[in-house]
């Protein structure tokens, strides 16, 4: 058995801590973008949904006013259930016309 003293300058130790730093950064990015759920359901804010669908927030307002898009109003905040949005997009999907 080799009785070699391992110091912080050892390349294997440097490599280990470098990998640990990358893993930590990746986890921070992952969890910062994670959306909290309520009973397993995710929700979008007005701003998030407009970015996701690439439409203006005023278009979302028009869709709400016309009853075309389901939403929840909680206090002064508008929330959209992710499953409702997915269903709406699936129902609106049209096959390519041949």
C-alpha positions as CSV (number, residue, x, y, z in Angstrom):
1,X,0.0,0.0,0.0
2,X,1.3,3.4,-0.9
3,X,1.5,5.8,2.0
4,X,1.5,9.0,-0.2
5,X,0.2,12.2,1.4
6,X,-2.6,13.7,-0.6
7,X,-2.6,17.5,-0.5
8,X,-5.0,20.1,-2.1
9,X,-2.4,20.6,-4.9
10,X,-2.8,16.9,-5.9
11,X,-4.3,16.8,-9.5
12,X,-6.8,14.1,-8.5
13,X,-8.0,16.3,-5.7
14,X,-8.2,19.3,-7.9
15,X,-10.1,17.3,-10.5
16,X,-12.5,16.0,-7.9
17,X,-13.3,19.5,-6.6
18,X,-13.7,20.9,-10.1
19,X,-16.2,18.2,-10.9
20,X,-18.0,18.9,-7.6
21,X,-18.2,22.6,-8.5
22,X,-19.6,21.8,-12.0
23,X,-22.2,19.5,-10.4
24,X,-23.2,22.1,-7.9
25,X,-23.6,24.8,-10.6
26,X,-25.7,22.4,-12.7
27,X,-28.0,21.6,-9.8
28,X,-28.4,25.3,-9.0
29,X,-29.5,26.0,-12.6
30,X,-31.8,23.1,-12.6
31,X,-33.5,24.0,-9.4
32,X,-33.7,27.7,-10.2
33,X,-35.8,26.9,-13.3
34,X,-38.0,24.4,-11.6
35,X,-41.5,25.4,-11.1
36,X,-43.3,24.6,-7.8
37,X,-46.4,22.4,-8.1
38,X,-49.7,22.2,-6.3
39,X,-51.0,18.6,-6.1
40,X,-48.6,17.7,-9.0
41,X,-49.9,20.5,-11.2
42,X,-47.7,23.3,-12.6
43,X,-48.9,26.8,-13.3
44,X,-47.7,29.6,-15.6
45,X,-47.8,33.3,-14.9
46,X,-49.0,35.6,-17.6
47,X,-45.4,36.6,-18.4
48,X,-44.2,33.0,-18.5
49,X,-47.0,31.8,-20.8
50,X,-46.7,34.7,-23.2
51,X,-42.9,33.9,-23.6
52,X,-43.6,30.2,-23.9
53,X,-46.3,30.7,-26.6
54,X,-44.4,33.6,-28.2
55,X,-47.5,35.9,-28.0
56,X,-48.0,39.2,-26.3
57,X,-49.5,39.6,-22.9
58,X,-52.3,41.6,-24.4
59,X,-53.1,38.7,-26.7
60,X,-53.5,36.5,-23.6
61,X,-55.8,39.1,-22.2
62,X,-57.9,39.0,-25.4
63,X,-58.0,35.2,-25.2
64,X,-59.2,35.4,-21.6
65,X,-61.8,38.0,-22.4
66,X,-63.1,35.8,-25.3
67,X,-63.2,32.7,-23.1
68,X,-60.7,31.0,-25.4
69,X,-58.1,30.2,-22.7
70,X,-58.7,28.9,-19.2
71,X,-57.2,30.7,-16.3
72,X,-57.3,31.2,-12.5
73,X,-57.4,34.6,-10.9
74,X,-55.9,34.6,-7.5
75,X,-56.0,38.0,-5.9
76,X,-54.6,40.2,-8.7
77,X,-52.5,37.5,-10.2
78,X,-53.5,35.4,-13.3
79,X,-52.3,31.8,-13.4
80,X,-52.7,29.2,-16.2
81,X,-52.7,25.5,-15.4
82,X,-50.0,23.8,-17.5
83,X,-52.3,20.8,-18.2
84,X,-55.0,23.2,-19.5
85,X,-52.5,24.9,-21.9
86,X,-51.2,21.5,-23.1
87,X,-54.8,20.3,-23.8
88,X,-55.6,23.5,-25.6
89,X,-52.6,23.2,-27.8
90,X,-53.3,19.5,-28.6
91,X,-57.0,20.3,-29.4
92,X,-55.9,23.1,-31.7
93,X,-53.4,20.9,-33.6
94,X,-54.1,20.5,-37.3
95,X,-52.5,17.9,-39.5
96,X,-50.7,19.0,-42.6
97,X,-53.1,19.5,-45.5
98,X,-52.2,17.4,-48.5
